[in-house]
């Protein structure tokens, strides 16, 4: 929280603590506090892992993401009644969120890759959604890297001569992000294959009524609208990765029936969340898209406020 003033830091911590206590009391289980304790460090250190150049209000962004994901994340934690398993799920959710935040910066992308491997051994459902998020986002990053390299190669050479050592150093810096993204695609794809194989081996069948979705995941409508809105913004923009974005969206949607049949509405909601996070992070890859969203917000504030309320259900 070093990106905000001491006063706002204290307010943020007190507000989070108050919300954690109230929500735990409402749930009538003291152990619910573990959920908030595990996720608190991720929010507290979000400014260290989020890309400060792309996301100016890092702590506010982290708190908002947690707030809109709360209902979906909490259902994963609350559906099991064994304290040991609840502790594990809360830890996995914290890793999930930290991995998403780290993916905003290529420098921190290795941490996102490590998170994908760790989660695979802890929770197949969360690992599947996270691996898909990382895979699709990395594919977009790869296309942006390739387009960026082509642009740099086609641009006219500058007259100023630079030292060979500096040129070699720059070449290494340019190769590193490309290599990291390639590793991210390979690892996340391998993790996803492992997860899908585990799902087929488990061969579970859960039948849940539509009432459970309507009562426990009221944020479904909000996430559906957000996904559609961001997709339209991205396809109308000049971002040089539209093919990868469409492929990524399809890859995020295709597994939903399989996981829904095996794990119920909670995974349906989870994949909506991971798809929305994928599109949000892609938007931050292009400053013009963010400016367009800000402009739309100022022109249609009340529509955005309604959407925010739907997300916070």
LOVOSE-633580 format. One record per residue (C-alpha): residue number from 1; x, y, z. Coordinates in steps of 0.001 Angstrom, whole numbers, plus 500000, padded with zeros to 6 digits. Each point is the difference from the previous one (the first is absolute). Example, Ala and Ser with C-alpha at 12.3 -4.5 7.8 and 13.67 -1.06 7.14 Angstrom:
BEGIN
r marvo->1&xx->512300&yy->495500&zz->507800
r marvo->2&xx->501370&yy->503440&zz->499340
This chain:
BEGIN
r marvo->1&xx->500000&yy->500000&zz->500000
r marvo->2&xx->502953&yy->502324&zz->499594
r marvo->3&xx->498314&yy->501560&zz->496960
r marvo->4&xx->497444&yy->501707&zz->502263
r marvo->5&xx->500375&yy->502420&zz->502908
r marvo->6&xx->500363&yy->498806&zz->503594
r marvo->7&xx->496524&yy->501348&zz->500775
r marvo->8&xx->498400&yy->498023&zz->497145
r marvo->9&xx->502089&yy->496963&zz->500965
r marvo->10&xx->498549&yy->500011&zz->503515
r marvo->11&xx->496463&yy->500522&zz->498646
r marvo->12&xx->500429&yy->497104&zz->497538
r marvo->13&xx->501254&yy->497611&zz->502705
r marvo->14&xx->497270&yy->500979&zz->502478
r marvo->15&xx->497309&yy->499735&zz->497299
r marvo->16&xx->501195&yy->496557&zz->498930
r marvo->17&xx->500162&yy->498825&zz->503630
r marvo->18&xx->496516&yy->501324&zz->500738
r marvo->19&xx->498573&yy->498327&zz->496882
r marvo->20&xx->501735&yy->496706&zz->500903
r marvo->21&xx->498519&yy->500024&zz->503519
r marvo->22&xx->496478&yy->500905&zz->498820
r marvo->23&xx->499961&yy->497385&zz->497237
r marvo->24&xx->501396&yy->497354&zz->502358
r marvo->25&xx->497318&yy->500791&zz->502597
r marvo->26&xx->497331&yy->499801&zz->497288
r marvo->27&xx->501303&yy->496571&zz->499053
r marvo->28&xx->499863&yy->498992&zz->503680
r marvo->29&xx->503430&yy->498331&zz->499817
r marvo->30&xx->503110&yy->501484&zz->501599
r marvo->31&xx->502212&yy->497917&zz->497706
r marvo->32&xx->498726&yy->502118&zz->497069
r marvo->33&xx->502573&yy->502586&zz->501084
r marvo->34&xx->502676&yy->497660&zz->498589
r marvo->35&xx->498667&yy->500781&zz->496509
r marvo->36&xx->500692&yy->503712&zz->500490
r marvo->37&xx->503297&yy->499456&zz->501821
r marvo->38&xx->501370&yy->497973&zz->497069
r marvo->39&xx->498933&yy->502563&zz->497397
r marvo->40&xx->501004&yy->503092&zz->501960
r marvo->41&xx->503775&yy->499770&zz->499226
r marvo->42&xx->499252&yy->499858&zz->496257
r marvo->43&xx->498083&yy->503273&zz->500221
r marvo->44&xx->502531&yy->501526&zz->502395
r marvo->45&xx->502914&yy->499316&zz->497618
r marvo->46&xx->498071&yy->500395&zz->496734
r marvo->47&xx->501923&yy->503161&zz->499146
r marvo->48&xx->503212&yy->497942&zz->500003
r marvo->49&xx->498821&yy->497512&zz->497384
r marvo->50&xx->497608&yy->502020&zz->497822
r marvo->51&xx->501459&yy->501899&zz->497043
r marvo->52&xx->500163&yy->503614&zz->501172
r marvo->53&xx->500444&yy->501372&zz->496476
r marvo->54&xx->496767&yy->498468&zz->498712
r marvo->55&xx->497941&yy->500134&zz->503207
r marvo->56&xx->500379&yy->503323&zz->501781
r marvo->57&xx->497691&yy->499310&zz->502965
r marvo->58&xx->501423&yy->496599&zz->500902
r marvo->59&xx->498591&yy->499546&zz->503498
r marvo->60&xx->496552&yy->501282&zz->498989
r marvo->61&xx->500062&yy->497636&zz->497005
r marvo->62&xx->500926&yy->497033&zz->502229
r marvo->63&xx->497233&yy->500753&zz->502506
r marvo->64&xx->497435&yy->500393&zz->497222
r marvo->65&xx->500987&yy->496696&zz->498368
r marvo->66&xx->499723&yy->498231&zz->503356
r marvo->67&xx->496612&yy->501622&zz->500663
r marvo->68&xx->498465&yy->498830&zz->496712
r marvo->69&xx->501554&yy->496533&zz->500326
r marvo->70&xx->499008&yy->499627&zz->503654
r marvo->71&xx->496698&yy->498152&zz->499505
r marvo->72&xx->501501&yy->497423&zz->497630
r marvo->73&xx->503165&yy->499512&zz->502049
r marvo->74&xx->498123&yy->499766&zz->503290
r marvo->75&xx->497704&yy->497260&zz->498670
r marvo->76&xx->503048&yy->497832&zz->499295
r marvo->77&xx->501175&yy->500573&zz->503548
r marvo->78&xx->496605&yy->499599&zz->501644
r marvo->79&xx->498751&yy->496879&zz->498203
r marvo->80&xx->502347&yy->497728&zz->501914
r marvo->81&xx->499655&yy->499599&zz->503756
r marvo->82&xx->503419&yy->498633&zz->500933
r marvo->83&xx->502304&yy->502650&zz->501435
r marvo->84&xx->503147&yy->498528&zz->498441
r marvo->85&xx->498477&yy->499986&zz->496509
r marvo->86&xx->498587&yy->503495&zz->500497
r marvo->87&xx->503462&yy->501262&zz->500962
r marvo->88&xx->501470&yy->498393&zz->496881
r marvo->89&xx->497325&yy->501499&zz->497720
r marvo->90&xx->500453&yy->503460&zz->501533
r marvo->91&xx->503757&yy->499720&zz->499365
r marvo->92&xx->499383&yy->498898&zz->496397
r marvo->93&xx->497632&yy->502932&zz->499438
r marvo->94&xx->502703&yy->502359&zz->501286
r marvo->95&xx->502495&yy->498441&zz->497571
r marvo->96&xx->497436&yy->500254&zz->497195
r marvo->97&xx->499547&yy->503738&zz->500559
r marvo->98&xx->503744&yy->500609&zz->500453
r marvo->99&xx->500722&yy->498140&zz->496755
r marvo->100&xx->497495&yy->502135&zz->498101
r marvo->101&xx->501534&yy->503192&zz->501385
r marvo->102&xx->503535&yy->498836&zz->499179
r marvo->103&xx->498987&yy->499294&zz->496385
r marvo->104&xx->499553&yy->503745&zz->499402
r marvo->105&xx->503810&yy->500298&zz->499837
r marvo->106&xx->502293&yy->497816&zz->497872
r marvo->107&xx->502630&yy->500440&zz->502696
r marvo->108&xx->497690&yy->498288&zz->502511
r marvo->109&xx->498611&yy->497436&zz->497543
r marvo->110&xx->502310&yy->497223&zz->501363
r marvo->111&xx->498065&yy->500258&zz->503283
r marvo->112&xx->496746&yy->499453&zz->498086
r marvo->113&xx->501543&yy->496918&zz->498381
r marvo->114&xx->501071&yy->498640&zz->503394
r marvo->115&xx->496498&yy->500581&zz->501387
r marvo->116&xx->498496&yy->497908&zz->497166
r marvo->117&xx->502212&yy->497046&zz->500939
r marvo->118&xx->499307&yy->500269&zz->503739
r marvo->119&xx->496201&yy->500283&zz->499652
r marvo->120&xx->499893&yy->496855&zz->497836
r marvo->121&xx->500892&yy->497908&zz->503052
r marvo->122&xx->497503&yy->501732&zz->502285
r marvo->123&xx->496681&yy->500552&zz->498213
r marvo->124&xx->499133&yy->498803&zz->496478
r marvo->125&xx->497062&yy->502391&zz->499534
r marvo->126&xx->501940&yy->503153&zz->500841
r marvo->127&xx->503083&yy->498704&zz->498191
r marvo->128&xx->497968&yy->499447&zz->496819
r marvo->129&xx->498563&yy->503520&zz->499951
r marvo->130&xx->503354&yy->501563&zz->500878
r marvo->131&xx->501935&yy->497952&zz->497421
r marvo->132&xx->497504&yy->501014&zz->497312
r marvo->133&xx->500293&yy->503640&zz->501023
r marvo->134&xx->503813&yy->499874&zz->499891
r marvo->135&xx->500081&yy->498062&zz->496723
r marvo->136&xx->497620&yy->502309&zz->498137
r marvo->137&xx->501557&yy->503183&zz->501390
r marvo->138&xx->503486&yy->498737&zz->499089
r marvo->139&xx->498843&yy->499255&zz->496448
r marvo->140&xx->498824&yy->503603&zz->499680
r marvo->141&xx->503291&yy->501240&zz->501468
r marvo->142&xx->501904&yy->497852&zz->497501
r marvo->143&xx->498151&yy->501505&zz->497038
r marvo->144&xx->500586&yy->503497&zz->501373
r marvo->145&xx->503708&yy->499217&zz->500440
r marvo->146&xx->500260&yy->498695&zz->496420
r marvo->147&xx->498143&yy->503012&zz->498586
r marvo->148&xx->502153&yy->502323&zz->502104
r marvo->149&xx->503235&yy->498394&zz->498758
r marvo->150&xx->498844&yy->500252&zz->496392
r marvo->151&xx->499206&yy->503662&zz->500514
r marvo->152&xx->503433&yy->500671&zz->501509
r marvo->153&xx->501734&yy->498192&zz->497143
r marvo->154&xx->498057&yy->501926&zz->497336
r marvo->155&xx->500563&yy->503393&zz->501628
r marvo->156&xx->502773&yy->502178&zz->498527
r marvo->157&xx->503430&yy->499797&zz->501633
r marvo->158&xx->501195&yy->502955&zz->501990
r marvo->159&xx->503094&yy->501844&zz->498892
r marvo->160&xx->501507&yy->500086&zz->503480
r marvo->161&xx->502523&yy->497205&zz->500480
r marvo->162&xx->499872&yy->498115&zz->503294
r marvo->163&xx->502527&yy->497804&zz->501668
r marvo->164&xx->499917&yy->496274&zz->499218
r marvo->165&xx->499753&yy->499092&zz->503660
r marvo->166&xx->496836&yy->502062&zz->500402
r marvo->167&xx->498514&yy->498435&zz->496856
r marvo->168&xx->500704&yy->496480&zz->501291
r marvo->169&xx->498462&yy->500865&zz->503353
r marvo->170&xx->496877&yy->501330&zz->498305
r marvo->171&xx->499737&yy->496915&zz->497813
r marvo->172&xx->500083&yy->497822&zz->503101
r marvo->173&xx->497306&yy->502138&zz->501616
r marvo->174&xx->497826&yy->499611&zz->496903
r marvo->175&xx->500501&yy->496229&zz->499851
r marvo->176&xx->499228&yy->499397&zz->503673
r marvo->177&xx->496283&yy->500967&zz->499870
r marvo->178&xx->499501&yy->497867&zz->496873
r marvo->179&xx->501663&yy->496986&zz->501636
r marvo->180&xx->498041&yy->500468&zz->503233
r marvo->181&xx->496682&yy->500127&zz->498141
r marvo->182&xx->500886&yy->496826&zz->498065
r marvo->183&xx->500799&yy->498197&zz->503277
r marvo->184&xx->496716&yy->501278&zz->501443
r marvo->185&xx->498034&yy->498543&zz->497062
r marvo->186&xx->501737&yy->496620&zz->500271
r marvo->187&xx->499619&yy->499687&zz->503779
r marvo->188&xx->496389&yy->501233&zz->500141
r marvo->189&xx->499024&yy->497685&zz->497116
r marvo->190&xx->501622&yy->497039&zz->501779
r marvo->191&xx->498204&yy->500901&zz->503247
r marvo->192&xx->496689&yy->500257&zz->498150
r marvo->193&xx->500454&yy->496571&zz->498374
r marvo->194&xx->500828&yy->498550&zz->503432
r marvo->195&xx->496855&yy->501557&zz->501495
r marvo->196&xx->497656&yy->498851&zz->497230
r marvo->197&xx->501428&yy->496484&zz->500242
r marvo->198&xx->499372&yy->500041&zz->503769
r marvo->199&xx->496401&yy->501140&zz->499437
r marvo->200&xx->499331&yy->497099&zz->497630
r marvo->201&xx->501590&yy->497559&zz->502427
r marvo->202&xx->497892&yy->501275&zz->502914
r marvo->203&xx->496848&yy->499588&zz->497899
r marvo->204&xx->497831&yy->501837&zz->502514
r marvo->205&xx->496404&yy->500971&zz->499294
r marvo->206&xx->498331&yy->502780&zz->501963
r marvo->207&xx->496401&yy->501060&zz->499445
r marvo->208&xx->499171&yy->503526&zz->501172
r marvo->209&xx->496801&yy->501909&zz->499328
r marvo->210&xx->499925&yy->503391&zz->498336
r marvo->211&xx->498853&yy->501403&zz->503364
r marvo->212&xx->503505&yy->499495&zz->501409
r marvo->213&xx->501468&yy->502143&zz->497218
r marvo->214&xx->497405&yy->502733&zz->500496
r marvo->215&xx->500426&yy->500135&zz->503781
r marvo->216&xx->503746&yy->499488&zz->500457
r marvo->217&xx->501433&yy->501458&zz->496784
r marvo->218&xx->497908&yy->503095&zz->499351
r marvo->219&xx->503134&yy->501601&zz->498492
r marvo->220&xx->499620&yy->497771&zz->496903
r marvo->221&xx->498035&yy->502661&zz->498112
r marvo->222&xx->502578&yy->502655&zz->500863
r marvo->223&xx->502923&yy->497888&zz->498794
r marvo->224&xx->498174&yy->499031&zz->496805
r marvo->225&xx->499368&yy->503672&zz->499170
r marvo->226&xx->503595&yy->500912&zz->500872
r marvo->227&xx->501409&yy->497266&zz->497730
r marvo->228&xx->497802&yy->501105&zz->497091
r marvo->229&xx->500863&yy->503689&zz->500538
r marvo->230&xx->503757&yy->499422&zz->500185
r marvo->231&xx->499927&yy->497703&zz->496961
r marvo->232&xx->498256&yy->502689&zz->497929
r marvo->233&xx->502507&yy->502612&zz->501191
r marvo->234&xx->502943&yy->497763&zz->499091
r marvo->235&xx->498682&yy->499031&zz->496560
r marvo->236&xx->499237&yy->503629&zz->499150
r marvo->237&xx->503436&yy->501149&zz->501120
r marvo->238&xx->503254&yy->499964&zz->498039
r marvo->239&xx->501658&yy->497427&zz->502244
r marvo->240&xx->502169&yy->497646&zz->497932
r marvo->241&xx->498841&yy->496746&zz->501575
r marvo->242&xx->496340&yy->499643&zz->499052
r marvo->243&xx->500460&yy->496452&zz->498706
r marvo->244&xx->501570&yy->498913&zz->503294
r marvo->245&xx->497252&yy->501752&zz->501977
r marvo->246&xx->497249&yy->498123&zz->498157
r marvo->247&xx->501902&yy->496699&zz->500384
r marvo->248&xx->500525&yy->500739&zz->503689
r marvo->249&xx->496312&yy->500735&zz->500538
r marvo->250&xx->498991&yy->496746&zz->498284
r marvo->251&xx->502531&yy->497998&zz->502038
r marvo->252&xx->498632&yy->501490&zz->503226
r marvo->253&xx->496392&yy->499186&zz->499101
r marvo->254&xx->500370&yy->496485&zz->498491
r marvo->255&xx->500883&yy->498133&zz->503273
r marvo->256&xx->497064&yy->501479&zz->501955
r marvo->257&xx->497529&yy->497143&zz->499242
r marvo->258&xx->502556&yy->497340&zz->501021
r marvo->259&xx->500769&yy->501667&zz->503333
r marvo->260&xx->496376&yy->500892&zz->500648
r marvo->261&xx->498962&yy->496345&zz->499627
r marvo->262&xx->502763&yy->498886&zz->502376
r marvo->263&xx->500081&yy->502812&zz->502547
r marvo->264&xx->496801&yy->502038&zz->499690
r marvo->265&xx->499228&yy->503693&zz->499772
r marvo->266&xx->503043&yy->501088&zz->502016
r marvo->267&xx->502347&yy->499154&zz->497110
r marvo->268&xx->497627&yy->501646&zz->497523
r marvo->269&xx->500338&yy->503222&zz->502000
r marvo->270&xx->503755&yy->499499&zz->500378
r marvo->271&xx->500541&yy->499740&zz->496232
r marvo->272&xx->497960&yy->503176&zz->499497
r marvo->273&xx->502290&yy->501741&zz->502503
r marvo->274&xx->503205&yy->498710&zz->498354
r marvo->275&xx->498707&yy->500994&zz->496531
r marvo->276&xx->499187&yy->503499&zz->501233
r marvo->277&xx->503453&yy->500316&zz->501614
r marvo->278&xx->501584&yy->498845&zz->496732
r marvo->279&xx->498211&yy->502736&zz->498027
r marvo->280&xx->500708&yy->502653&zz->502648
r marvo->281&xx->503744&yy->499304&zz->499925
r marvo->282&xx->500001&yy->500027&zz->496188
r marvo->283&xx->498355&yy->503439&zz->500094
r marvo->284&xx->502875&yy->501285&zz->502137
r marvo->285&xx->502383&yy->499014&zz->497192
r marvo->286&xx->498667&yy->502927&zz->497983
r marvo->287&xx->499734&yy->503449&zz->501549
r marvo->288&xx->497492&yy->501159&zz->497364
r marvo->289&xx->497495&yy->497361&zz->501138
r marvo->290&xx->500288&yy->501129&zz->503616
r marvo->291&xx->499504&yy->503620&zz->498926
r marvo->292&xx->496940&yy->498929&zz->498004
r marvo->293&xx->498544&yy->498210&zz->503037
r marvo->294&xx->500647&yy->503064&zz->502179
r marvo->295&xx->498313&yy->502205&zz->497426
r marvo->296&xx->496981&yy->497666&zz->499894
r marvo->297&xx->499858&yy->500060&zz->503798
r marvo->298&xx->499849&yy->503814&zz->500114
r marvo->299&xx->497272&yy->500048&zz->497341
r marvo->300&xx->497874&yy->497185&zz->501458
r marvo->301&xx->500804&yy->499998&zz->503727
r marvo->302&xx->496673&yy->498637&zz->501219
r marvo->303&xx->500083&yy->497055&zz->497588
r marvo->304&xx->503471&yy->499159&zz->501316
r marvo->305&xx->498774&yy->500320&zz->503599
r marvo->306&xx->497221&yy->497489&zz->499276
r marvo->307&xx->502573&yy->497637&zz->498489
r marvo->308&xx->502215&yy->500372&zz->503079
r marvo->309&xx->497023&yy->499126&zz->502222
r marvo->310&xx->499343&yy->496902&zz->497898
r marvo->311&xx->503647&yy->498958&zz->500382
r marvo->312&xx->499880&yy->500478&zz->503756
r marvo->313&xx->496917&yy->497797&zz->500468
